[in-house]
Amino acid sequence: MKFVWLAAPKKTCNEPFSTDVMNLIESADEAGFLMLREGPRWRIYRRPQQILTAHDSISLEAMLLEMDRHIQAGGEAAGLLRYEAGYAFEPRLIPLLARAVLPLGWIGLYAQSEIHDDGSFDLPSAAGARIVEGPSASLAGEEYCENVEEIRRLIEAGDVYQINLTYPLHFRVAGTAWELFRALFHAHPTDYAAYLNLGSEQIVSLSPELFFRIEQGSIAVRPMKGTAARGLWSEDDRGKADELRSSEKERAENLMIVDLMRNDLGRICRTGSVKTTSLFHVERLPSVWQMTSTVEGALPAAWKISSVLRALFPPGSVTGAPKLRAMECIADLEPGPRGAYTGILGYVTKERAQFSVAIRTIELRGDVATMGVGSGITWDSVPAAEWEECAWKAAFLQHQRKEFEIFETLLWQGSYVLLEEHVSRMAASAEYFGFRFDQERLRRLLERTAQAFTPAGSQRVRIALAAGGTLQITHSEMTAPRCGRVSLSRRAVSSRDRFLFHKTTIRQLYDEELARAQAAGCDDVLFFNERGELTEGCIHNVFVVKKGAWSTPPVRCGLLPGVYRAKVLREDPDTREEALSLEDLRQADAVYLCNSVRGLYNVNLEAENEAKPQPKTLPRMNTDKSTDTHG
C-alpha cells in the first residue's frame, strides 16, 4: 500500500458546518470536537451522537463492540485509547488496571466527518499561547539513569530484549488548549496532529508517528524507533541523519519493533500477506531525526476495528519486546500511569481508518498540562545519552516558531554574481526548515527582474522566501562607500542558536547592534559566542591575518557560512578555519570583512588607526553601504 494522500472530497456532510474561522474556533470549545490531521488535510468531528467511555475491561469490550455496530451502520467513530487500556486485552495484565488513568478510552460516535484540504482551509495560528511554568520532570536524571541500568540487567538476564522507558513532564500554560494546539501546530506541522476536546480535559497532539492506516482492504503500520538530534546547519544536519541511518544500535532497536509488529499483524491479516515494505527510513522533524519502517498486510473482507485494536494495541514502538513482559516491567519502573501518552488517537469509518501513536501529546485540565517523553532502551544504551534524547524530544515545546523568511542578498553587475552559490544556500536552508522552494521559478523571476537593469549599472538584489514558497525580489542602486571601521559587540551570541547558521529575518540582535555601530560611524560590529570565540559581523564574515597567515572562525562557532567566505576558502587552501579569541583579534596584523555584495576589504578596529597590509589578490566588487547581510 503506497502512502499517497488522497484529494479531499468536496463535502462529506448533508449540512456541513461553515468553514468560517470564527465558527470553527467556537466549535472547538464544545465537548466532542475533534480535529485530526491526515497529511495535507483535516478531518473534523463535532457534536457526537453518543460518547462511549470505558473504565474497566468489561466496559472497554462493550465500547469496542458498540463501535463495530455503529461503523457497520454507516457511521464514523473517533477518539482515543489511553496506554493503560492495553492491560484490559491480556488476562495476565488486568490487575495492572488499578494504576490506570480513567477513562481508559473515549470514543465519540458521529454521523459523518467534514474534510478540508489545505488549499481551501487555513488553520489560524495563536501567538499568545505559551508555557509559563516548567516543564519540570517528575523524576531526576539520576533516577532515570538507574532505571536504564535496571533494564540493561533485565536484558542481560534474558527477561526482555528492549523496553521503552518514559516519564511525565508537568507545566502550566497561558491561553486555552485550542490556542496551544494552533500555536504548536504552526511551529511544528505534522501529518498526524490532533486536537480533542473531551469536555473535562483536552488533548493536544503533535504526533509524527502513524500507528496504523486501513484503506482498500490493506493495513499498514509504521513504527518510529531510533532518534537523533537535528544539526544546526545543513551539513551538520545531514551528518546527524547519516549517523542515525548507519547506527547499529538504532537499527537493531527498530528491527526488534518491526518483528513485533509483523507478528501482531499476522494475527489479523491474510496468511502470507504481511511484508516489510520500508526499512530504516530516516525522517526529518523540526527538532529531531526519526527512523521509521513500514509493514503492510491484507485484511479479511469483513474486518472489524475491535479485532484490529485487540491484536495491535498498544503500539509495539512504545512498549518494547516481548510486548507483555515489557509492559509488566514498565509498570514496575515508571513513576505512574502514562494516560493518553503512548496511547492512540484517530478515527474509523466503514472503508478506512487511521490512528496515530500519541507521542508529543499533551493532556490539559485548565492551565495544568502533562506530557510524557521517553526512549527505547537496549543492551547498548548509555544512560546519560538516553536522558539527553528525552530532552531532544521535549524541545518542540520551547520551539514555537515565529513567522520568518529565508533570504539572500546578491550583486548584479551585468549578471548575477555567485548566483548558483546563493541559490544552493537558500535551497539548503529551505530543506532544513521545511520551506517550499521552486528553484526554477526563482531563476525565471530573476531573469525577468534583470531586464529592467541598466547594463553598465550595479544593483543590490534581495530574494525573500516564505514558508509556503512565496518569493519576493526587491532591488536598489549601489550607493555609499564603506568607511573601513568595525566595532565589537558586548552581547554574546549562542553557538547553539540554529538561526545563526541560516540567513533569515530572525535577526533582531544583529539589527539592533548594526544600527548602533553605523550610528558610531562603523561598517559593522563583530560578535563573540558564549566561549569567547569570534564569530562574525552582522552583515559580514571576518578574516584575521597574523604573521602572514589568514584564518577565519569555523562555522561551528555560530556563524553564517557566507558565499564569499566560501569563495576565499576555496580559492586559497592555505586559509585556515580556527577558533579565534578577542586577543587574537587585537594582535592581528590585519582584519578583513567580506560578503558577496561588498567583496573583501580591510578594516580597523574602532579607535585603532594603524596601517594595515593590502588584501589578498581576489576579485574585487563594488561596495554598498546599505544594510545587507553576509554574501
C-alpha positions as CSV (number, residue, x, y, z in Angstrom):
1,M,0.0,0.0,0.0
2,K,1.5,3.3,-1.1
3,F,1.4,6.3,1.3
4,V,-0.4,8.7,-1.1
5,W,-2.6,11.3,0.5
6,L,-6.0,11.3,-1.3
7,A,-7.6,14.6,-2.5
8,A,-10.3,15.7,-0.1
9,P,-13.9,15.3,-1.4
10,K,-15.9,18.4,-1.9
11,K,-18.3,17.7,1.0
12,T,-19.0,14.8,3.3
13,C,-22.0,16.1,5.1
14,N,-25.5,16.9,4.1
15,E,-25.3,20.1,6.1
16,P,-21.6,20.9,6.6
17,F,-20.8,23.4,9.2
18,S,-19.3,26.7,8.0
19,T,-15.6,26.8,7.2
20,D,-15.5,30.3,8.6
21,V,-12.6,30.6,11.0
22,M,-14.7,32.1,13.8
23,N,-17.3,29.3,13.5
24,L,-14.5,26.8,13.8
25,I,-13.0,28.5,16.9
26,E,-16.4,28.5,18.6
27,S,-16.9,24.8,17.7
28,A,-13.6,23.9,19.3
29,D,-15.0,24.9,22.7
30,E,-17.6,22.2,22.5
31,A,-17.2,18.8,24.1
32,G,-16.8,16.2,21.4
33,F,-15.0,18.5,19.0
34,L,-12.1,16.6,17.3
35,M,-9.7,17.8,14.7
36,L,-7.5,15.1,13.1
37,R,-4.7,15.7,10.6
38,E,-4.3,13.4,7.6
39,G,-1.3,14.6,5.7
40,P,-2.4,17.6,3.6
41,R,-6.0,17.7,5.1
42,W,-8.0,17.9,8.2
43,R,-10.8,15.6,9.3
44,I,-13.1,17.4,11.7
45,Y,-15.8,15.9,14.0
46,R,-18.2,17.8,16.2
47,R,-21.5,17.2,18.1
48,P,-21.3,13.4,18.6
49,Q,-24.5,11.4,18.6
50,Q,-23.1,9.4,21.5
51,I,-20.0,9.3,23.7
52,L,-18.6,6.0,24.8
53,T,-16.2,5.7,27.7
54,A,-14.5,2.7,29.4
55,H,-13.4,2.3,33.0
56,D,-12.6,-1.4,33.1
57,S,-12.1,-4.4,30.9
58,I,-15.8,-5.2,30.6
59,S,-16.8,-1.6,29.6
60,L,-13.9,-1.5,27.2
61,E,-15.1,-4.6,25.4
62,A,-18.6,-3.1,25.3
63,M,-17.2,0.1,23.8
64,L,-15.4,-1.8,21.0
65,L,-18.5,-3.8,20.1
66,E,-20.6,-0.6,20.0
67,M,-18.0,0.9,17.7
68,D,-18.3,-2.1,15.4
69,R,-22.1,-1.7,15.3
70,H,-22.0,2.0,14.6
71,I,-19.5,1.6,11.8
72,Q,-21.4,-1.2,10.2
73,A,-24.5,1.1,10.2
74,G,-22.6,3.6,8.2
75,G,-21.5,6.0,10.9
76,E,-18.0,7.1,12.0
77,A,-16.2,6.8,15.3
78,A,-13.2,8.9,16.6
79,G,-11.4,9.4,19.8
80,L,-8.6,7.8,21.9
81,L,-7.5,4.9,23.9
82,R,-5.1,5.5,26.8
83,Y,-2.0,3.4,27.1
84,E,-3.3,1.5,30.1
85,A,-6.3,0.2,28.1
86,G,-3.8,-2.3,26.7
87,Y,-3.9,-4.1,30.1
88,A,-7.5,-5.0,29.5
89,F,-6.7,-7.0,26.4
90,E,-4.5,-9.5,28.2
91,P,-5.8,-11.5,31.2
92,R,-2.4,-11.5,33.0
93,L,-2.2,-7.7,32.8
94,I,-5.7,-7.0,34.0
95,P,-4.5,-6.5,37.7
96,L,-2.4,-3.5,36.4
97,L,-5.6,-1.6,35.6
98,A,-5.7,-0.5,39.2
99,R,-3.0,2.1,38.3
100,A,-4.7,3.4,35.2
101,V,-5.9,7.0,34.5
102,L,-9.6,6.8,33.8
103,P,-11.4,6.6,31.5
104,L,-9.4,4.0,29.6
105,G,-11.0,5.1,26.3
106,W,-13.1,8.0,25.0
107,I,-14.9,7.4,21.7
108,G,-17.4,9.7,20.0
109,L,-19.9,8.2,17.6
110,Y,-20.6,10.6,14.7
111,A,-22.9,10.6,11.7
112,Q,-20.1,11.9,9.4
113,S,-17.0,14.0,9.4
114,E,-16.1,17.1,7.4
115,I,-12.9,17.1,5.5
116,H,-10.9,20.2,4.5
117,D,-7.7,20.2,2.4
118,D,-5.0,22.7,2.8
119,G,-6.0,24.5,-0.4
120,S,-9.4,25.5,1.0
121,F,-8.8,25.8,4.7
122,D,-6.2,27.7,6.7
123,L,-5.9,26.9,10.4
124,P,-5.3,30.2,12.2
125,S,-2.3,30.5,14.4
126,A,-2.4,31.7,18.1
127,A,0.7,33.6,19.1
128,G,-0.5,34.2,22.6
129,A,-0.4,30.6,23.9
130,R,2.8,29.7,25.7
131,I,4.3,27.7,28.5
132,V,4.6,29.9,31.6
133,E,5.9,27.5,34.2
134,G,8.0,24.4,33.6
135,P,8.3,21.9,32.0
136,S,9.6,20.0,35.0
137,A,10.3,16.3,35.0
138,S,8.6,14.0,37.5
139,L,11.9,12.4,38.4
140,A,15.6,13.3,38.5
141,G,18.0,12.3,35.8
142,E,19.8,10.1,38.2
143,E,16.7,8.0,38.8
144,Y,16.0,7.7,35.1
145,C,19.6,6.5,34.5
146,E,19.2,4.0,37.4
147,N,16.1,2.6,35.6
148,V,18.1,2.3,32.4
149,E,20.7,0.3,34.2
150,E,17.9,-1.9,35.7
151,I,16.6,-2.6,32.2
152,R,20.0,-3.5,31.0
153,R,20.2,-6.1,33.8
154,L,16.8,-7.5,32.7
155,I,18.1,-7.7,29.1
156,E,21.3,-9.4,30.3
157,A,19.2,-11.9,32.2
158,G,17.2,-12.7,29.0
159,D,14.0,-11.3,30.5
160,V,13.4,-8.8,27.8
161,Y,15.1,-7.5,24.6
162,Q,14.0,-3.9,24.7
163,I,11.9,-1.6,26.9
164,N,10.5,1.9,26.1
165,L,11.1,3.8,29.3
166,T,9.2,7.1,29.8
167,Y,8.4,9.7,32.4
168,P,5.9,12.7,32.5
169,L,6.7,16.4,32.3
170,H,4.5,18.9,34.1
171,F,3.9,22.5,33.1
172,R,1.4,25.4,33.1
173,V,0.0,27.1,30.0
174,A,-1.1,30.6,29.3
175,G,-4.0,30.6,26.9
176,T,-6.5,27.8,26.1
177,A,-5.7,24.3,24.9
178,W,-7.1,25.1,21.5
179,E,-4.8,28.1,21.2
180,L,-1.8,26.0,22.4
181,F,-2.6,23.4,19.7
182,R,-2.7,26.0,16.9
183,A,0.5,27.7,18.1
184,L,2.3,24.4,18.3
185,F,1.0,23.1,15.0
186,H,2.1,26.2,13.2
187,A,5.6,25.8,14.7
188,H,5.7,22.0,14.2
189,P,3.3,20.8,11.5
190,T,3.0,17.0,11.5
191,D,1.0,14.6,9.4
192,Y,-0.9,13.2,12.5
193,A,-1.5,16.2,14.6
194,A,-4.8,16.1,16.6
195,Y,-6.9,18.2,18.9
196,L,-9.6,16.5,21.1
197,N,-12.0,18.3,23.4
198,L,-13.2,15.7,25.8
199,G,-15.1,18.2,28.0
200,S,-13.3,18.0,31.3
201,E,-9.9,17.8,29.6
202,Q,-8.3,18.5,26.2
203,I,-5.7,16.6,24.2
204,V,-3.2,18.4,22.1
205,S,-1.1,16.1,19.9
206,L,1.8,16.8,17.5
207,S,2.4,13.2,16.8
208,P,4.6,12.4,13.8
209,E,4.0,8.6,14.2
210,L,1.4,6.6,12.4
211,F,0.1,3.6,14.4
212,F,-2.0,2.1,11.6
213,R,-3.9,3.1,8.5
214,I,-6.5,0.9,6.8
215,E,-7.7,1.6,3.2
216,Q,-8.8,-0.6,0.3
217,G,-8.7,-3.7,2.5
218,S,-5.0,-3.2,3.4
219,I,-3.4,-2.2,6.7
220,A,-0.1,-0.5,7.2
221,V,1.8,0.2,10.4
222,R,4.8,2.5,10.5
223,P,6.7,2.2,13.9
224,M,9.0,5.0,14.7
225,K,12.1,3.8,16.6
226,G,15.5,5.5,16.5
227,T,16.2,9.2,17.2
228,A,18.9,11.7,16.7
229,A,19.1,15.4,17.4
230,R,18.9,17.8,14.4
231,G,22.1,19.6,13.4
232,L,22.5,23.3,13.4
233,W,23.4,24.0,9.8
234,S,22.7,22.0,6.6
235,E,25.9,19.9,6.5
236,D,25.8,19.3,10.2
237,D,22.1,18.2,9.9
238,R,22.8,15.8,7.1
239,G,25.6,14.3,9.1
240,K,23.3,13.7,12.0
241,A,20.9,11.9,9.7
242,D,23.7,9.8,8.3
243,E,24.8,8.8,11.8
244,L,21.3,7.7,12.7
245,R,20.9,5.8,9.4
246,S,24.1,3.8,10.0
247,S,23.8,3.3,13.8
248,E,23.8,-0.4,14.6
249,K,22.1,0.3,17.9
250,E,19.2,2.3,16.4
251,R,18.8,-0.2,13.5
252,A,18.7,-3.1,15.9
253,E,16.1,-1.3,18.1
254,N,14.0,-0.5,15.0
255,L,14.2,-4.1,13.7
256,M,13.0,-5.5,17.0
257,I,9.8,-3.5,16.8
258,V,9.4,-4.3,13.1
259,D,9.5,-8.0,14.0
260,L,7.0,-7.4,16.9
261,M,4.6,-5.6,14.5
262,R,4.9,-8.3,11.9
263,N,3.9,-10.8,14.5
264,D,0.9,-8.7,15.6
265,L,-0.3,-8.1,12.1
266,G,0.0,-11.9,11.4
267,R,-2.8,-12.4,13.9
268,I,-5.4,-10.5,11.8
269,C,-4.1,-10.4,8.2
270,R,-4.5,-13.0,5.5
271,T,-1.9,-15.7,5.6
272,G,1.3,-14.8,3.8
273,S,0.3,-11.2,3.1
274,V,2.4,-9.5,5.8
275,K,5.5,-7.9,4.4
276,T,8.0,-5.2,5.3
277,T,7.9,-2.5,2.5
278,S,10.3,0.0,4.0
279,L,13.1,-0.5,6.5
280,F,15.3,2.1,8.4
281,H,13.9,5.2,6.6
282,V,15.1,8.4,8.3
283,E,12.6,11.3,8.5
284,R,13.2,14.9,9.4
285,L,11.1,16.6,12.1
286,P,11.6,20.1,13.3
287,S,13.7,19.2,16.3
288,V,14.8,15.6,15.7
289,W,15.6,12.9,13.1
290,Q,13.5,9.7,13.4
291,M,13.9,6.3,11.9
292,T,10.8,4.5,10.7
293,S,9.9,1.3,9.0
294,T,6.7,0.2,7.3
295,V,4.9,-3.2,7.5
296,E,1.8,-4.0,5.5
297,G,-0.8,-6.7,5.2
298,A,-4.1,-7.6,3.7
299,L,-7.2,-7.7,6.0
300,P,-10.1,-10.1,5.6
301,A,-13.0,-8.6,3.7
302,A,-15.2,-8.3,6.9
303,W,-12.6,-6.7,9.1
304,K,-13.7,-5.0,12.3
305,I,-12.0,-2.3,14.3
306,S,-12.4,-4.2,17.5
307,S,-10.4,-7.1,16.2
308,V,-7.7,-4.8,14.9
309,L,-7.3,-3.0,18.2
310,R,-7.2,-6.2,20.2
311,A,-4.4,-7.6,18.1
312,L,-2.3,-4.5,17.8
313,F,-2.8,-2.3,20.8
314,P,-0.8,-0.9,22.5
315,P,1.8,0.0,19.8
316,G,4.9,-2.1,20.0
317,S,7.1,1.0,19.5
318,V,6.1,2.4,22.9
319,T,6.3,-0.9,24.9
320,G,9.3,-3.0,23.9
321,A,9.8,-6.7,23.2
322,P,8.4,-9.1,24.1
323,K,5.4,-6.9,24.5
324,L,3.6,-8.4,27.5
325,R,6.8,-8.7,29.7
326,A,7.9,-5.2,28.6
327,M,4.5,-3.8,29.8
328,E,4.9,-5.5,33.2
329,C,8.4,-4.0,33.6
330,I,7.2,-0.6,32.5
331,A,4.5,-0.7,35.3
332,D,7.3,-1.6,37.8
333,L,9.8,1.0,36.7
334,E,7.8,4.1,35.7
335,P,6.7,6.7,38.3
336,G,3.0,6.5,37.4
337,P,0.4,5.8,34.6
338,R,1.1,7.2,31.2
339,G,-2.5,8.1,30.4
340,A,-3.1,9.4,26.8
341,Y,0.7,9.5,26.2
342,T,1.7,6.5,24.1
343,G,-2.0,5.6,23.6
344,I,-3.6,6.2,20.3
345,L,-5.8,8.9,18.6
346,G,-7.8,8.5,15.4
347,Y,-10.9,7.6,13.6
348,V,-12.6,4.7,11.8
349,T,-15.2,4.6,9.0
350,K,-16.6,1.6,7.1
351,E,-13.9,2.0,4.4
352,R,-10.9,3.3,6.2
353,A,-9.2,4.1,9.5
354,Q,-6.2,6.0,10.8
355,F,-4.8,6.0,14.3
356,S,-1.6,7.8,15.4
357,V,0.7,6.9,18.3
358,A,0.1,9.6,21.0
359,I,3.6,10.8,21.4
360,R,4.3,14.5,21.6
361,T,0.9,14.6,23.2
362,I,-0.2,16.9,26.0
363,E,-3.1,16.4,28.4
364,L,-4.6,19.6,29.7
365,R,-7.1,20.3,32.6
366,G,-7.5,24.1,32.7
367,D,-4.0,25.5,32.6
368,V,-2.3,22.4,34.0
369,A,-0.6,20.3,31.4
370,T,1.2,16.9,31.4
371,M,3.2,15.3,28.6
372,G,5.3,12.2,28.6
373,V,8.8,11.7,27.0
374,G,10.9,8.6,26.8
375,S,13.4,6.5,24.8
376,G,13.9,2.9,23.8
377,I,16.4,1.0,26.0
378,T,18.5,-1.8,24.7
379,W,21.7,-3.5,25.9
380,D,23.8,-0.9,24.1
381,S,22.0,2.1,25.7
382,V,24.1,4.7,27.5
383,P,22.0,6.1,30.4
384,A,23.2,9.7,30.1
385,A,22.6,9.6,26.3
386,E,19.0,8.3,26.8
387,W,18.3,11.1,29.3
388,E,19.6,13.6,26.7
389,E,17.4,12.0,24.0
390,C,14.3,12.7,26.1
391,A,15.3,16.3,26.3
392,W,15.6,16.5,22.4
393,K,12.1,15.0,22.2
394,A,10.6,17.6,24.5
395,A,12.4,20.5,22.8
396,F,9.5,21.2,20.5
397,L,7.6,22.7,23.4
398,Q,10.0,25.6,23.5
399,H,10.4,26.0,19.7
400,Q,7.3,28.0,19.0
401,R,8.4,29.2,15.6
402,K,7.9,32.8,14.7
403,E,6.9,33.7,11.2
404,F,10.1,34.4,9.3
405,E,11.6,34.4,5.8
406,I,14.8,32.9,4.4
407,F,16.6,35.5,2.2
408,E,19.6,36.1,0.1
409,T,21.3,39.3,-1.0
410,L,23.4,39.3,-4.1
411,L,25.1,41.6,-6.5
412,W,24.1,42.2,-10.1
413,Q,26.8,43.6,-12.4
414,G,25.8,42.7,-15.9
415,S,24.8,39.3,-14.4
416,Y,24.1,37.9,-11.0
417,V,27.4,37.4,-9.2
418,L,27.8,34.0,-7.5
419,L,24.2,33.2,-8.3
420,E,24.5,29.4,-8.1
421,E,26.1,29.6,-4.6
422,H,23.3,31.8,-3.4
423,V,20.6,29.5,-4.8
424,S,22.2,26.5,-3.3
425,R,22.4,28.0,0.1
426,M,18.8,29.1,0.0
427,A,17.8,25.6,-1.1
428,A,19.8,24.1,1.8
429,S,18.1,26.3,4.4
430,A,14.7,25.7,2.8
431,E,15.2,22.0,3.1
432,Y,16.4,22.4,6.7
433,F,13.4,24.4,7.8
434,G,10.8,22.6,5.6
435,F,10.1,25.6,3.4
436,R,8.8,25.1,-0.1
437,F,11.3,26.3,-2.7
438,D,10.9,26.2,-6.5
439,Q,14.4,27.0,-7.9
440,E,13.3,27.2,-11.5
441,R,10.6,29.7,-10.6
442,L,13.2,31.8,-8.8
443,R,15.5,31.8,-11.9
444,R,12.7,32.9,-14.1
445,L,11.8,35.8,-11.7
446,L,15.5,36.9,-11.5
447,E,15.7,36.9,-15.3
448,R,12.6,39.0,-15.6
449,T,13.9,41.4,-12.9
450,A,17.2,41.9,-14.6
451,Q,15.5,43.1,-17.8
452,A,14.9,46.4,-16.0
453,F,18.5,46.9,-15.1
454,T,20.9,49.3,-16.9
455,P,23.7,47.1,-18.4
456,A,26.5,49.3,-17.0
457,G,25.0,49.7,-13.6
458,S,25.2,47.7,-10.3
459,Q,22.2,46.5,-8.3
460,R,21.8,45.1,-4.8
461,V,19.2,42.3,-5.2
462,R,17.3,40.8,-2.3
463,I,15.4,37.5,-2.6
464,A,12.9,36.6,0.2
465,L,11.3,33.1,0.6
466,A,8.3,32.5,2.8
467,A,7.5,29.1,4.3
468,G,4.7,28.4,1.8
469,G,7.0,29.0,-1.2
470,T,6.2,32.7,-1.9
471,L,9.2,34.5,-3.5
472,Q,9.7,38.3,-3.4
473,I,12.5,40.1,-5.2
474,T,13.5,43.7,-4.5
475,H,16.5,45.7,-5.7
476,S,18.2,49.0,-5.2
477,E,21.1,51.0,-6.7
478,M,24.6,50.6,-5.2
479,T,25.3,53.8,-3.3
480,A,27.6,55.0,-0.5
481,P,31.1,53.7,0.0
482,R,32.3,51.9,3.2
483,C,34.2,53.7,5.9
484,G,36.6,50.9,6.9
485,R,35.9,50.7,10.7
486,V,34.4,48.0,12.8
487,S,33.4,47.8,16.5
488,L,33.0,45.0,19.0
489,S,29.6,43.9,20.5
490,R,29.3,43.4,24.2
491,R,26.4,41.0,23.7
492,A,27.4,37.3,23.2
493,V,25.7,35.0,20.8
494,S,25.0,31.3,21.4
495,S,26.7,28.8,19.2
496,R,23.6,26.6,19.7
497,D,21.3,29.1,18.1
498,R,20.4,27.5,14.8
499,F,19.3,30.7,13.2
500,L,22.9,32.0,13.3
501,F,23.7,29.4,10.6
502,H,21.0,30.4,8.2
503,K,20.1,33.7,6.6
504,T,16.7,34.6,7.9
505,T,14.7,37.6,9.1
506,I,15.1,36.4,12.7
507,R,18.0,38.8,13.4
508,Q,16.8,41.3,16.0
509,L,20.1,41.3,17.9
510,Y,22.0,41.9,14.7
511,D,19.7,44.7,13.5
512,E,20.0,46.5,16.9
513,E,23.8,46.2,17.1
514,L,24.3,47.2,13.4
515,A,22.2,50.3,13.9
516,R,24.3,51.2,16.9
517,A,27.6,50.6,15.1
518,Q,26.6,52.5,12.0
519,A,25.5,55.5,14.1
520,A,29.0,55.5,15.6
521,G,30.5,55.6,12.1
522,C,31.4,51.9,11.7
523,D,30.7,49.5,8.8
524,D,29.8,46.6,11.1
525,V,30.1,45.1,14.6
526,L,31.8,41.8,15.5
527,F,30.4,39.2,17.8
528,F,31.8,36.6,20.2
529,N,30.0,33.4,21.4
530,E,29.5,32.1,24.9
531,R,33.0,30.7,24.9
532,G,34.6,34.0,23.9
533,E,35.2,32.8,20.3
534,L,35.0,35.3,17.5
535,T,32.0,34.6,15.2
536,E,31.1,37.2,12.5
537,G,29.7,40.6,11.9
538,C,26.0,41.5,11.4
539,I,26.5,41.7,7.6
540,H,30.0,40.3,7.0
541,N,32.2,37.3,7.6
542,V,35.6,38.1,9.1
543,F,39.2,37.1,8.3
544,V,42.2,37.7,10.6
545,V,45.8,37.9,9.3
546,K,48.6,37.1,11.8
547,K,52.2,36.8,10.7
548,G,51.1,36.4,7.1
549,A,48.6,33.6,7.8
550,W,44.9,34.0,7.1
551,S,42.3,32.5,9.3
552,T,38.5,32.7,9.8
553,P,36.2,31.3,12.5
554,P,34.8,27.8,11.8
555,V,31.0,27.6,11.2
556,R,30.6,25.6,14.5
557,C,31.4,28.8,16.5
558,G,28.0,30.1,15.4
559,L,28.0,32.0,12.1
560,L,26.6,32.1,8.6
561,P,28.6,30.1,6.0
562,G,28.9,33.1,3.7
563,V,29.1,32.7,0.0
564,Y,32.1,35.0,-0.4
565,R,33.8,33.4,2.7
566,A,33.4,30.0,0.9
567,K,35.0,31.6,-2.2
568,V,38.0,32.7,-0.2
569,L,38.5,29.3,1.4
570,R,38.0,27.5,-2.0
571,E,40.5,29.7,-3.9
572,D,43.2,29.8,-1.2
573,P,43.5,26.5,0.6
574,D,46.2,28.0,2.9
575,T,43.5,29.9,4.7
576,R,42.6,28.1,7.9
577,E,39.3,27.7,9.8
578,E,40.2,28.0,13.5
579,A,38.7,29.4,16.7
580,L,39.8,33.0,17.4
581,S,39.7,34.9,20.6
582,L,39.5,38.6,21.4
583,E,43.2,38.6,22.0
584,D,43.8,37.1,18.5
585,L,41.8,39.9,17.0
586,R,43.7,42.6,18.9
587,Q,47.1,41.1,18.0
588,A,46.2,40.6,14.3
589,D,48.3,42.3,11.7
590,A,45.1,42.9,9.7
591,V,41.3,42.3,9.8
592,Y,39.1,41.9,6.8
593,L,35.4,41.8,6.3
594,C,33.7,40.2,3.3
595,N,30.3,39.5,1.8
596,S,29.2,38.8,-1.8
597,V,27.8,42.4,-2.3
598,R,30.8,44.3,-0.9
599,G,33.6,42.0,-1.6
600,L,36.7,41.7,0.7
601,Y,38.1,44.8,2.4
602,N,40.4,45.8,5.2
603,V,39.0,47.4,8.3
604,N,40.4,48.9,11.5
605,L,39.0,48.0,14.9
606,E,37.3,51.0,16.5
607,A,39.7,53.6,17.8
608,E,42.6,51.8,16.0
609,N,44.2,53.6,13.0
610,E,47.5,51.9,12.3
611,A,48.3,51.0,8.7
612,K,47.2,47.6,7.5
613,P,48.6,45.4,4.7
614,Q,46.8,45.1,1.4
615,P,44.3,42.2,1.0
616,K,44.9,39.0,-1.0
617,T,44.6,39.2,-4.7
618,L,40.9,38.2,-5.1
619,P,38.2,39.5,-7.4
620,R,37.0,42.8,-6.1
621,M,33.4,44.0,-6.2
622,N,31.7,47.3,-5.9
623,T,30.5,48.1,-2.4
624,D,27.3,49.2,-0.9
625,K,26.8,51.0,2.5
626,S,23.1,50.0,2.6
627,T,22.1,47.3,5.1
628,D,22.9,43.9,3.9
629,T,23.9,40.5,5.3
630,H,26.7,38.1,4.5
631,G,27.1,37.0,1.0
